[in-house]
Amino acid sequence: MNTGSTHHAGIVGLGYVGLPLALAMAESGFGVTGVDIDETRVKQLRSAHSYVEDISGQRVRDAVDESLAVTTEYESLKGADIVSICVPTPLDKTNRPDLSYVRDTAQRLTDVVSDQCVVVLESTVYPGATEEIIASTFQKAGFTIGEDVYVAFSPERVDPGNETYDLVEIPKVLGGVTPECGDRAQAIYEQVFDEIVRVSSAQNAELTKLIENTFRSVNIALVNELTTVAHEIDADIWETINAAKTKPFGFMPFYPGPGLGGHCLPIDPLYLSWEAGNHGTDVEFIELADEINRGMPEYVVRRVIDILNDHGHPIPESDVLILGLSYKAGISDTRESPAFDVIGRLQDRGATITVSDPHVPEIQVSDERYRSVDLTPELVSEHDCTVVLVDHEEFDLELVVETAPVVFDTRNATKDSVNVYRL
């Protein structure tokens, strides 16, 4: 949509979340300033190069030519009516939330935002973080929340590679630190998004995002665990799930895989678990689901070892071809990809590994760098086992089945054959 808005929007962080938001705002008639501390990203965008696969270079070019400015300088955000924060919120080495990027951004913004500016955090955080970090930082700098500056939370719902839903078509959950904060943020965001789902507080908006992804995580963990059972009793988990989903009520299908990847599913539930622990509450179900999902790469490797042994190939003497390095099909994003763990564990057991991914040119696992190679009949046939970790549409899986001595398919993407084993 284009409303002919005279608003000036600032976006901090131009990654998988911030860049689509910046473009959506620019295409809705906003003047937009995007800030990213990565100089390479800024240079790429200025030259109309998109590093996000869902976004074309032409779309970037049109926005830059019309109303999008990109920079590394926070000073450029002076005069913005709204600033959306889209910075990384990873876990640290002890699985505790690392909100250092959010804290740094909030502190920097206190020096540049104008009076009456709306500040919206979109990065995933634990419930209460918007108020504890963003609002508190502004208060310490002398701002009155709800009068001088308006603070809200609106969780990103980006799904890389999803061609069904455009960003502005996905209902936008929004909650303010105060009712007036929510009103101000909604008045601006509803000029960009088709539907605003207003909740009564920033904390409820924060919890909404965590519930969405925890729901998916625990249900995937359930089918992952059932997959191990189905294998032991010689049942087909894929066939049974497809049969179960014919029930028109009371069942929602989830499918097993080699592990969870991406920024959301492996991380968001642990934000909720961590915050629950701070309040003396145990969330054993969430933590067990995380344990099951993180155990899937090891399960995949054990199955590969068993299959190779059955065919007379000890793992230290085996050549294994890995298909797919990203965390899901159709994208180049390798954040938290289970491929790292699968390859690392095969490495540790002495396997010789080759990788192929049309979207990922190379991957670093421990001290070893693997470069992606083209999928050819000769390549497939010379490996003792081919493991399908990601079912990219570019893969010719019929060729794989026809030429591979053995295939282990973790995505149910190949046709039935005597040489195909499924998760």
HUBELPE-V845522 format. One line per field, one symbol per residue. ss: DSSP state (2 for helix, 1 for strand, 0 for the rest). phi: phi as a letter, one per 40 degrees, with the letter a starting at -180 (. if undefined). A space follows every 10 residues. Layout:
ss: ???
phi: ???
This chain:
ss: 0000000111 1100000222 2222222000 1111100022 2222220000 0000002222 2222220111 1002222000 0111100000 1000001002 2222222222 0000001111 1000000022 2222222222 0000100011 1110000000 0000002220 0111110022 2222222220 0000011100 0222222222 2222222222 2222222222 2200002222 2222000000 0000000000 0000222222 2222222200 0002222222 2222022222 2222222222 0000222011 1110000000 0000000222 2222222200 0111110000 0111100111 1000002222 2000111100 0000002222 2220001110 0000000001 110
phi: .bcgcbcbbb bbgbcccccd ccccccccgc cbbbbacccc dccccccgbc bbccbccccc dcccccabbb acccdcccgc cabbcbccbc cccbgcdbbc cccccdcccc cbccdgccbb cbccacdhcd ccbccccccc chcbcgbcab babaccbcbd gcccbcdccc dbcaaccbdc ccccccdccc cbccabbcbc accccccdcc cdccdccccc cccccccccd cccgbbcccc ccccccccag abcbbcacic agccccbddc ccccccccbg bcbccccccc ccccccdccd cccccccccc bgbcdcbbbb bbbhbccacg bbcbdfccdd ccccccdccg ccbbbaacbb caabbfcbbb bcbccbdcdc ccbcabbccb cdccccccdc ccbcdabbbc bfbbccaccb bbd
